[in-house]
Amino acid sequence: MKQLTDTEIRVNGITALIASWGEVQAERFISLILREPFDD
């Protein structure tokens, strides 16, 4: 499998989220991820 660039990963991820949940829910998810720390 080809190694993807960071930009390709971001674009593919956003595209997948929008396809799955729609634009509003995808943006909401990204907002939640950026707001909440992962490592508790």
C-alpha positions in Angstrom: 0.0 0.0 0.0 1.2 3.5 -0.9 2.3 5.8 2.0 -0.1 8.7 2.1 1.0 12.3 2.8 -0.5 14.1 5.8 -2.6 16.2 3.4 -4.0 13.1 1.7 -4.9 11.6 5.1 -6.7 14.8 6.2 -8.6 15.1 2.9 -9.6 11.4 2.9 -10.6 11.6 6.5 -12.8 14.7 6.1 -14.3 13.2 2.9 -15.2 10.0 4.8 -16.7 11.8 7.7 -18.9 14.0 5.5 -20.0 11.0 3.4 -20.9 9.1 6.5 -22.5 11.8 8.7 -23.0 14.9 6.5 -21.2 18.2 6.7 -22.7 19.5 9.9 -22.1 16.4 12.0 -18.6 16.0 10.6 -17.7 19.6 11.6 -19.2 19.0 15.0 -17.1 15.8 15.4 -13.9 17.7 14.4 -14.7 20.5 16.8 -15.2 18.0 19.7 -11.9 16.2 18.9 -10.0 19.5 18.9 -11.6 20.6 22.1 -11.2 17.5 24.2 -7.9 16.0 25.2 -7.3 12.4 24.2 -4.9 11.2 26.9 -6.8 11.1 30.2 
